[in-house]
Amino acid sequence: MMEIVFYSGPEDGRKVPVGKDKVSIGRSEDKTLSIPYDGTASRQHADLSVEGDKVFIEDKNSTNGTFIGEETKKVRIKEKTELQSGMLFKVGNVWFKLV
């Protein structure tokens, strides 16, 4: 089973399992990965979805964008994008890692 690990911020190290259900990420407290302390994240910022054995991330028209890659080589995603195990992604000011 894949997990999302908080890779920065006040919850650094926290793990959230990724199953068959969509994982919603954002500032709103009703999100699967809620980051209410990050004012740069949109209320409904991004979604993770599982299709077969692949995990995808999709920005939900957030104000500040969703990024993949390393901090110095991050790329803003513009469409649904596959995440590989070990990849970092950024929502607002918080980094996450798919493991």
N, CA, C and O atoms as CSV, one atom per row, in Angstrom:
chain,resi,resn,atom,element,x,y,z
A,1,MET,N,N,0.842,-1.185,0.000
A,1,MET,CA,C,0.000,0.000,0.000
A,1,MET,C,C,0.886,1.248,0.000
A,1,MET,O,O,1.873,1.328,0.732
A,2,MET,N,N,0.520,2.195,-0.819
A,2,MET,CA,C,1.266,3.447,-0.906
A,2,MET,C,C,0.854,4.369,0.246
A,2,MET,O,O,-0.247,4.263,0.787
A,3,GLU,N,N,1.759,5.268,0.601
A,3,GLU,CA,C,1.477,6.259,1.625
A,3,GLU,C,C,1.976,7.618,1.165
A,3,GLU,O,O,2.911,7.727,0.372
A,4,ILE,N,N,1.326,8.648,1.686
A,4,ILE,CA,C,1.790,10.007,1.514
A,4,ILE,C,C,2.410,10.413,2.843
A,4,ILE,O,O,1.782,10.270,3.893
A,5,VAL,N,N,3.626,10.912,2.803
A,5,VAL,CA,C,4.324,11.353,4.004
A,5,VAL,C,C,4.456,12.867,3.958
A,5,VAL,O,O,4.921,13.424,2.963
A,6,PHE,N,N,4.045,13.538,5.038
A,6,PHE,CA,C,4.308,14.968,5.159
A,6,PHE,C,C,5.822,15.125,5.244
A,6,PHE,O,O,6.459,14.545,6.124
A,7,TYR,N,N,6.389,15.890,4.353
A,7,TYR,CA,C,7.842,16.006,4.224
A,7,TYR,C,C,8.351,17.354,4.741
A,7,TYR,O,O,9.554,17.611,4.734
A,8,SER,N,N,7.431,18.209,5.188
A,8,SER,CA,C,7.801,19.497,5.775
A,8,SER,C,C,6.608,20.008,6.575
A,8,SER,O,O,5.535,19.404,6.558
A,9,GLY,N,N,6.800,21.105,7.264
A,9,GLY,CA,C,5.712,21.719,8.016
A,9,GLY,C,C,5.532,21.107,9.389
A,9,GLY,O,O,6.307,20.243,9.800
A,10,PRO,N,N,4.506,21.557,10.101
A,10,PRO,CA,C,4.309,21.120,11.487
A,10,PRO,C,C,3.955,19.636,11.632
A,10,PRO,O,O,4.059,19.083,12.728
A,11,GLU,N,N,3.544,18.996,10.557
A,11,GLU,CA,C,3.208,17.569,10.631
A,11,GLU,C,C,4.270,16.691,9.975
A,11,GLU,O,O,3.995,15.546,9.617
A,12,ASP,N,N,5.468,17.216,9.817
A,12,ASP,CA,C,6.575,16.501,9.177
A,12,ASP,C,C,6.665,15.066,9.711
A,12,ASP,O,O,6.739,14.851,10.921
A,13,GLY,N,N,6.657,14.095,8.803
A,13,GLY,CA,C,6.758,12.688,9.173
A,13,GLY,C,C,5.426,11.962,9.266
A,13,GLY,O,O,5.400,10.731,9.264
A,14,ARG,N,N,4.323,12.689,9.347
A,14,ARG,CA,C,3.004,12.044,9.420
A,14,ARG,C,C,2.730,11.282,8.124
A,14,ARG,O,O,3.035,11.766,7.034
A,15,LYS,N,N,2.150,10.083,8.253
A,15,LYS,CA,C,1.865,9.244,7.091
A,15,LYS,C,C,0.359,9.064,6.925
A,15,LYS,O,O,-0.378,8.887,7.896
A,16,VAL,N,N,-0.076,9.116,5.668
A,16,VAL,CA,C,-1.487,8.917,5.334
A,16,VAL,C,C,-1.547,7.857,4.239
A,16,VAL,O,O,-0.939,8.039,3.185
A,17,PRO,N,N,-2.265,6.751,4.460
A,17,PRO,CA,C,-2.340,5.707,3.440
A,17,PRO,C,C,-3.126,6.169,2.214
A,17,PRO,O,O,-4.078,6.943,2.319
A,18,VAL,N,N,-2.708,5.680,1.066
A,18,VAL,CA,C,-3.409,5.951,-0.188
A,18,VAL,C,C,-4.053,4.642,-0.619
A,18,VAL,O,O,-3.365,3.674,-0.943
A,19,GLY,N,N,-5.364,4.624,-0.619
A,19,GLY,CA,C,-6.110,3.433,-1.029
A,19,GLY,C,C,-6.784,3.686,-2.356
A,19,GLY,O,O,-6.273,4.427,-3.195
A,20,LYS,N,N,-7.928,3.070,-2.542
A,20,LYS,CA,C,-8.661,3.221,-3.803
A,20,LYS,C,C,-9.485,4.499,-3.845
A,20,LYS,O,O,-9.884,4.947,-4.919
A,21,ASP,N,N,-9.742,5.088,-2.678
A,21,ASP,CA,C,-10.525,6.321,-2.631
A,21,ASP,C,C,-9.657,7.516,-2.999
A,21,ASP,O,O,-8.445,7.517,-2.787
A,22,LYS,N,N,-10.299,8.521,-3.549
A,22,LYS,CA,C,-9.610,9.764,-3.879
A,22,LYS,C,C,-9.119,10.414,-2.591
A,22,LYS,O,O,-9.814,10.391,-1.575
A,23,VAL,N,N,-7.928,10.989,-2.634
A,23,VAL,CA,C,-7.371,11.747,-1.519
A,23,VAL,C,C,-7.432,13.216,-1.905
A,23,VAL,O,O,-6.800,13.637,-2.874
A,24,SER,N,N,-8.188,13.989,-1.151
A,24,SER,CA,C,-8.292,15.415,-1.433
A,24,SER,C,C,-7.328,16.172,-0.511
A,24,SER,O,O,-7.161,15.828,0.659
A,25,ILE,N,N,-6.707,17.204,-1.067
A,25,ILE,CA,C,-5.710,17.979,-0.330
A,25,ILE,C,C,-6.107,19.447,-0.390
A,25,ILE,O,O,-6.462,19.961,-1.451
A,26,GLY,N,N,-6.045,20.118,0.757
A,26,GLY,CA,C,-6.337,21.540,0.771
A,26,GLY,C,C,-6.417,22.107,2.166
A,26,GLY,O,O,-6.234,21.403,3.159
A,27,ARG,N,N,-6.693,23.389,2.222
A,27,ARG,CA,C,-6.764,24.122,3.484
A,27,ARG,C,C,-8.054,23.800,4.259
A,27,ARG,O,O,-8.089,23.928,5.483
A,28,SER,N,N,-9.092,23.391,3.557
A,28,SER,CA,C,-10.366,23.078,4.203
A,28,SER,C,C,-10.206,21.868,5.118
A,28,SER,O,O,-9.532,20.898,4.771
A,29,GLU,N,N,-10.832,21.939,6.287
A,29,GLU,CA,C,-10.674,20.858,7.267
A,29,GLU,C,C,-11.385,19.573,6.893
A,29,GLU,O,O,-11.177,18.551,7.548
A,30,ASP,N,N,-12.227,19.589,5.848
A,30,ASP,CA,C,-12.905,18.359,5.432
A,30,ASP,C,C,-12.089,17.568,4.414
A,30,ASP,O,O,-12.565,16.549,3.914
A,31,LYS,N,N,-10.889,18.003,4.097
A,31,LYS,CA,C,-10.028,17.309,3.133
A,31,LYS,C,C,-9.330,16.121,3.798
A,31,LYS,O,O,-9.073,16.141,5.002
A,32,THR,N,N,-9.028,15.102,3.018
A,32,THR,CA,C,-8.304,13.935,3.526
A,32,THR,C,C,-6.954,14.360,4.089
A,32,THR,O,O,-6.563,13.937,5.177
A,33,LEU,N,N,-6.247,15.201,3.338
A,33,LEU,CA,C,-4.995,15.810,3.797
A,33,LEU,C,C,-5.276,17.292,4.003
A,33,LEU,O,O,-5.099,18.103,3.094
A,34,SER,N,N,-5.710,17.630,5.197
A,34,SER,CA,C,-6.048,19.009,5.514
A,34,SER,C,C,-4.817,19.741,6.036
A,34,SER,O,O,-4.133,19.266,6.943
A,35,ILE,N,N,-4.548,20.901,5.448
A,35,ILE,CA,C,-3.422,21.727,5.890
A,35,ILE,C,C,-3.948,23.142,6.198
A,35,ILE,O,O,-3.587,24.106,5.523
A,36,PRO,N,N,-4.811,23.249,7.232
A,36,PRO,CA,C,-5.473,24.523,7.537
A,36,PRO,C,C,-4.507,25.621,7.972
A,36,PRO,O,O,-4.853,26.802,7.925
A,37,TYR,N,N,-3.312,25.248,8.391
A,37,TYR,CA,C,-2.305,26.203,8.856
A,37,TYR,C,C,-1.541,26.863,7.709
A,37,TYR,O,O,-0.745,27.772,7.948
A,38,ASP,N,N,-1.765,26.426,6.471
A,38,ASP,CA,C,-1.020,26.960,5.337
A,38,ASP,C,C,-1.909,27.875,4.492
A,38,ASP,O,O,-2.708,27.403,3.683
A,39,GLY,N,N,-1.764,29.164,4.685
A,39,GLY,CA,C,-2.567,30.146,3.978
A,39,GLY,C,C,-2.301,30.224,2.487
A,39,GLY,O,O,-3.072,30.854,1.764
A,40,THR,N,N,-1.219,29.595,1.996
A,40,THR,CA,C,-0.933,29.609,0.555
A,40,THR,C,C,-1.610,28.459,-0.173
A,40,THR,O,O,-1.618,28.419,-1.404
A,41,ALA,N,N,-2.179,27.521,0.582
A,41,ALA,CA,C,-2.925,26.414,-0.031
A,41,ALA,C,C,-4.375,26.856,-0.238
A,41,ALA,O,O,-4.944,27.557,0.598
A,42,SER,N,N,-4.957,26.443,-1.345
A,42,SER,CA,C,-6.372,26.714,-1.594
A,42,SER,C,C,-7.221,25.773,-0.740
A,42,SER,O,O,-6.746,24.733,-0.284
A,43,ARG,N,N,-8.481,26.152,-0.532
A,43,ARG,CA,C,-9.366,25.280,0.259
A,43,ARG,C,C,-9.474,23.899,-0.384
A,43,ARG,O,O,-9.419,22.882,0.308
A,44,GLN,N,N,-9.625,23.863,-1.681
A,44,GLN,CA,C,-9.631,22.612,-2.441
A,44,GLN,C,C,-8.490,22.729,-3.436
A,44,GLN,O,O,-8.672,23.257,-4.534
A,45,HIS,N,N,-7.325,22.244,-3.063
A,45,HIS,CA,C,-6.105,22.510,-3.819
A,45,HIS,C,C,-5.795,21.450,-4.878
A,45,HIS,O,O,-5.557,21.780,-6.040
A,46,ALA,N,N,-5.798,20.170,-4.473
A,46,ALA,CA,C,-5.408,19.094,-5.395
A,46,ALA,C,C,-6.055,17.786,-4.964
A,46,ALA,O,O,-6.496,17.636,-3.825
A,47,ASP,N,N,-6.102,16.844,-5.901
A,47,ASP,CA,C,-6.614,15.502,-5.616
A,47,ASP,C,C,-5.590,14.468,-6.052
A,47,ASP,O,O,-4.904,14.635,-7.060
A,48,LEU,N,N,-5.498,13.395,-5.272
A,48,LEU,CA,C,-4.734,12.206,-5.656
A,48,LEU,C,C,-5.745,11.117,-5.974
A,48,LEU,O,O,-6.756,10.973,-5.286
A,49,SER,N,N,-5.466,10.355,-7.016
A,49,SER,CA,C,-6.340,9.240,-7.355
A,49,SER,C,C,-5.488,8.030,-7.720
A,49,SER,O,O,-4.360,8.163,-8.194
A,50,VAL,N,N,-6.046,6.861,-7.493
A,50,VAL,CA,C,-5.368,5.608,-7.820
A,50,VAL,C,C,-6.114,4.961,-8.973
A,50,VAL,O,O,-7.331,4.786,-8.924
A,51,GLU,N,N,-5.370,4.609,-10.005
A,51,GLU,CA,C,-5.930,3.917,-11.162
A,51,GLU,C,C,-5.063,2.691,-11.404
A,51,GLU,O,O,-3.949,2.794,-11.917
A,52,GLY,N,N,-5.586,1.536,-11.029
A,52,GLY,CA,C,-4.791,0.312,-11.105
A,52,GLY,C,C,-3.670,0.391,-10.088
A,52,GLY,O,O,-3.923,0.542,-8.893
A,53,ASP,N,N,-2.429,0.290,-10.551
A,53,ASP,CA,C,-1.285,0.392,-9.651
A,53,ASP,C,C,-0.572,1.738,-9.780
A,53,ASP,O,O,0.570,1.880,-9.344
A,54,LYS,N,N,-1.244,2.724,-10.377
A,54,LYS,CA,C,-0.651,4.045,-10.574
A,54,LYS,C,C,-1.360,5.086,-9.716
A,54,LYS,O,O,-2.563,4.992,-9.469
A,55,VAL,N,N,-0.594,6.086,-9.263
A,55,VAL,CA,C,-1.134,7.187,-8.474
A,55,VAL,C,C,-0.979,8.466,-9.287
A,55,VAL,O,O,0.085,8.733,-9.845
A,56,PHE,N,N,-2.043,9.249,-9.347
A,56,PHE,CA,C,-2.035,10.497,-10.109
A,56,PHE,C,C,-2.367,11.664,-9.189
A,56,PHE,O,O,-3.107,11.519,-8.216
A,57,ILE,N,N,-1.804,12.827,-9.519
A,57,ILE,CA,C,-2.131,14.061,-8.817
A,57,ILE,C,C,-2.701,15.041,-9.830
A,57,ILE,O,O,-2.248,15.111,-10.972
A,58,GLU,N,N,-3.706,15.800,-9.389
A,58,GLU,CA,C,-4.336,16.771,-10.270
A,58,GLU,C,C,-4.613,18.048,-9.487
A,58,GLU,O,O,-5.256,18.011,-8.438
A,59,ASP,N,N,-4.133,19.166,-9.992
A,59,ASP,CA,C,-4.404,20.463,-9.388
A,59,ASP,C,C,-5.861,20.830,-9.654
A,59,ASP,O,O,-6.369,20.602,-10.752
A,60,LYS,N,N,-6.531,21.393,-8.659
A,60,LYS,CA,C,-7.951,21.746,-8.786
A,60,LYS,C,C,-8.110,23.260,-8.973
A,60,LYS,O,O,-8.893,23.910,-8.280
A,61,ASN,N,N,-7.346,23.803,-9.930
A,61,ASN,CA,C,-7.383,25.243,-10.225
A,61,ASN,C,C,-7.016,26.086,-9.013
A,61,ASN,O,O,-7.631,27.120,-8.754
A,62,SER,N,N,-6.004,25.634,-8.273
A,62,SER,CA,C,-5.557,26.364,-7.093
A,62,SER,C,C,-4.897,27.686,-7.493
A,62,SER,O,O,-4.415,27.845,-8.614
A,63,THR,N,N,-4.890,28.606,-6.570
A,63,THR,CA,C,-4.290,29.913,-6.818
A,63,THR,C,C,-2.782,29.821,-6.993
A,63,THR,O,O,-2.223,30.430,-7.906
A,64,ASN,N,N,-2.119,29.065,-6.126
A,64,ASN,CA,C,-0.651,29.026,-6.115
A,64,ASN,C,C,-0.035,27.798,-6.770
A,64,ASN,O,O,1.187,27.655,-6.776
A,65,GLY,N,N,-0.848,26.918,-7.316
A,65,GLY,CA,C,-0.341,25.775,-8.068
A,65,GLY,C,C,0.086,24.595,-7.229
A,65,GLY,O,O,0.247,24.690,-6.012
A,66,THR,N,N,0.266,23.475,-7.915
A,66,THR,CA,C,0.760,22.225,-7.348
A,66,THR,C,C,2.025,21.876,-8.112
A,66,THR,O,O,2.065,21.987,-9.337
A,67,PHE,N,N,3.058,21.455,-7.393
A,67,PHE,CA,C,4.365,21.221,-7.991
A,67,PHE,C,C,4.840,19.802,-7.708
A,67,PHE,O,O,4.494,19.221,-6.680
A,68,ILE,N,N,5.630,19.246,-8.618
A,68,ILE,CA,C,6.304,17.967,-8.399
A,68,ILE,C,C,7.793,18.188,-8.582
A,68,ILE,O,O,8.207,19.150,-9.229
A,69,GLY,N,N,8.597,17.303,-8.017
A,69,GLY,CA,C,10.048,17.385,-8.165
A,69,GLY,C,C,10.714,17.834,-6.883
A,69,GLY,O,O,10.092,17.881,-5.822
A,70,GLU,N,N,11.979,18.159,-6.997
A,70,GLU,CA,C,12.764,18.630,-5.859
A,70,GLU,C,C,12.545,20.127,-5.680
A,70,GLU,O,O,12.072,20.804,-6.593
A,71,GLU,N,N,12.887,20.636,-4.513
A,71,GLU,CA,C,12.670,22.054,-4.231
A,71,GLU,C,C,13.362,22.959,-5.250
A,71,GLU,O,O,12.803,23.981,-5.648
A,72,THR,N,N,14.564,22.594,-5.671
A,72,THR,CA,C,15.297,23.432,-6.623
A,72,THR,C,C,14.944,23.132,-8.071
A,72,THR,O,O,15.331,23.879,-8.970
A,73,LYS,N,N,14.207,22.037,-8.311
A,73,LYS,CA,C,13.845,21.644,-9.675
A,73,LYS,C,C,12.362,21.333,-9.776
A,73,LYS,O,O,11.965,20.415,-10.493
A,74,LYS,N,N,11.549,22.084,-9.069
A,74,LYS,CA,C,10.109,21.786,-9.068
A,74,LYS,C,C,9.459,22.284,-10.357
A,74,LYS,O,O,9.882,23.269,-10.962
A,75,VAL,N,N,8.412,21.558,-10.750
A,75,VAL,CA,C,7.670,21.860,-11.970
A,75,VAL,C,C,6.200,21.981,-11.615
A,75,VAL,O,O,5.645,21.102,-10.957
A,76,ARG,N,N,5.569,23.057,-12.045
A,76,ARG,CA,C,4.131,23.239,-11.803
A,76,ARG,C,C,3.360,22.338,-12.755
A,76,ARG,O,O,3.582,22.370,-13.965
A,77,ILE,N,N,2.447,21.531,-12.205
A,77,ILE,CA,C,1.672,20.648,-13.062
A,77,ILE,C,C,0.467,21.398,-13.616
A,77,ILE,O,O,-0.123,22.241,-12.940
A,78,LYS,N,N,0.121,21.082,-14.832
A,78,LYS,CA,C,-0.996,21.744,-15.499
A,78,LYS,C,C,-2.111,20.753,-15.847
A,78,LYS,O,O,-3.205,21.150,-16.248
A,79,GLU,N,N,-1.820,19.476,-15.688
A,79,GLU,CA,C,-2.808,18.442,-15.980
A,79,GLU,C,C,-2.579,17.278,-15.032
A,79,GLU,O,O,-1.589,17.249,-14.301
A,80,LYS,N,N,-3.486,16.327,-15.047
A,80,LYS,CA,C,-3.352,15.127,-14.229
A,80,LYS,C,C,-2.012,14.476,-14.534
A,80,LYS,O,O,-1.692,14.205,-15.691
A,81,THR,N,N,-1.223,14.226,-13.478
A,81,THR,CA,C,0.151,13.778,-13.643
A,81,THR,C,C,0.418,12.553,-12.774
A,81,THR,O,O,0.022,12.516,-11.608
A,82,GLU,N,N,1.081,11.562,-13.335
A,82,GLU,CA,C,1.408,10.363,-12.567
A,82,GLU,C,C,2.538,10.649,-11.591
A,82,GLU,O,O,3.522,11.306,-11.931
A,83,LEU,N,N,2.381,10.143,-10.372
A,83,LEU,CA,C,3.422,10.218,-9.354
A,83,LEU,C,C,4.089,8.855,-9.230
A,83,LEU,O,O,3.408,7.834,-9.136
A,84,GLN,N,N,5.386,8.837,-9.228
A,84,GLN,CA,C,6.146,7.614,-9.010
A,84,GLN,C,C,6.497,7.510,-7.526
A,84,GLN,O,O,6.594,8.528,-6.839
A,85,SER,N,N,6.686,6.306,-7.036
A,85,SER,CA,C,7.110,6.108,-5.658
A,85,SER,C,C,8.409,6.872,-5.412
A,85,SER,O,O,9.341,6.804,-6.213
A,86,GLY,N,N,8.458,7.592,-4.312
A,86,GLY,CA,C,9.644,8.381,-3.966
A,86,GLY,C,C,9.580,9.829,-4.429
A,86,GLY,O,O,10.429,10.636,-4.051
A,87,MET,N,N,8.579,10.169,-5.248
A,87,MET,CA,C,8.476,11.544,-5.759
A,87,MET,C,C,7.971,12.495,-4.688
A,87,MET,O,O,7.140,12.141,-3.851
A,88,LEU,N,N,8.494,13.711,-4.738
A,88,LEU,CA,C,8.026,14.785,-3.883
A,88,LEU,C,C,7.010,15.622,-4.646
A,88,LEU,O,O,7.109,15.787,-5.862
A,89,PHE,N,N,6.036,16.146,-3.918
A,89,PHE,CA,C,5.119,17.114,-4.512
A,89,PHE,C,C,4.782,18.168,-3.466
A,89,PHE,O,O,4.829,17.911,-2.263
A,90,LYS,N,N,4.440,19.361,-3.952
A,90,LYS,CA,C,4.232,20.509,-3.075
A,90,LYS,C,C,2.842,21.089,-3.286
A,90,LYS,O,O,2.415,21.345,-4.412
A,91,VAL,N,N,2.152,21.288,-2.171
A,91,VAL,CA,C,0.842,21.939,-2.149
A,91,VAL,C,C,0.983,23.106,-1.171
A,91,VAL,O,O,1.292,22.895,0.002
A,92,GLY,N,N,0.760,24.334,-1.644
A,92,GLY,CA,C,1.009,25.488,-0.796
A,92,GLY,C,C,2.480,25.514,-0.422
A,92,GLY,O,O,3.343,25.454,-1.297
A,93,ASN,N,N,2.775,25.602,0.863
A,93,ASN,CA,C,4.167,25.572,1.329
A,93,ASN,C,C,4.573,24.227,1.910
A,93,ASN,O,O,5.654,24.100,2.487
A,94,VAL,N,N,3.719,23.225,1.764
A,94,VAL,CA,C,3.983,21.915,2.364
A,94,VAL,C,C,4.429,20.928,1.297
A,94,VAL,O,O,3.791,20.788,0.254
A,95,TRP,N,N,5.534,20.245,1.576
A,95,TRP,CA,C,6.035,19.182,0.718
A,95,TRP,C,C,5.530,17.842,1.210
A,95,TRP,O,O,5.432,17.617,2.416
A,96,PHE,N,N,5.211,16.955,0.289
A,96,PHE,CA,C,4.784,15.584,0.575
A,96,PHE,C,C,5.639,14.632,-0.264
A,96,PHE,O,O,6.229,15.020,-1.272
A,97,LYS,N,N,5.684,13.384,0.182
A,97,LYS,CA,C,6.419,12.364,-0.578
A,97,LYS,C,C,5.539,11.132,-0.697
A,97,LYS,O,O,4.936,10.690,0.281
A,98,LEU,N,N,5.468,10.572,-1.919
A,98,LEU,CA,C,4.760,9.324,-2.137
A,98,LEU,C,C,5.722,8.181,-1.873
A,98,LEU,O,O,6.784,8.100,-2.490
A,99,VAL,N,N,5.351,7.300,-0.957
A,99,VAL,CA,C,6.224,6.144,-0.639
A,99,VAL,C,C,5.415,4.856,-0.671
A,99,VAL,O,O,5.961,3.778,-0.433
